[in-house]
Amino acid sequence: MTADAFDGVRASGWQVDVLDLTGVGDKAGFMDRCARALRLPEWFGRNWDALADCLGDPDWGPARPGRLLVVTGWQDYEKAQPDEWLTAREVLAEAAVTGADGTLAVVLALGAFG
C-alpha cells in the first residue's frame, strides 16, 4: 500500500493523515507522534482525554466530506504496552464518527505501508 493508494480518496475531497507508530514504545512517544503527525493544536495536553478532545474537535477531527486517519506500525507498541494500546484503540474508535461536522474514519493498517 502506498500513499498513491489514497489519491482517489483525496480526489473525492477527503483529507488523509497517516499516523506512523513505528518505533513507539510508550505513551509519551505515542502522544508525541500524534502531535507531530496529526498537526494537533498547541493546547494538546499529551494525555488520553486531550487526544480525544482534539480528535473530536470540529476544527481538527471530523471533516466534510471526511478525514481518513491511517494508523501504521502500531504492532510493536501493542506488544510493548498492551494496556496503553487498548486505551489508544478505544480513543481512536470513539473518535471515528459520522455526524453534523463530517466524518472521521480510522483505519489500522495490518501490513507494510509506503
Buried (B, 14 or more C-beta within 10 A) or exposed (E): EEEEEBEEBEEEEBBBBBBBBEEBBEBEBBBEBBBEBBEBEEEBEBEBEBBBBBBBBEEBBBBEEBBBBBBBBBBBBBEEBEEBBEBBBEBBEEBBBEEEBBBBBBEBBEEEBE
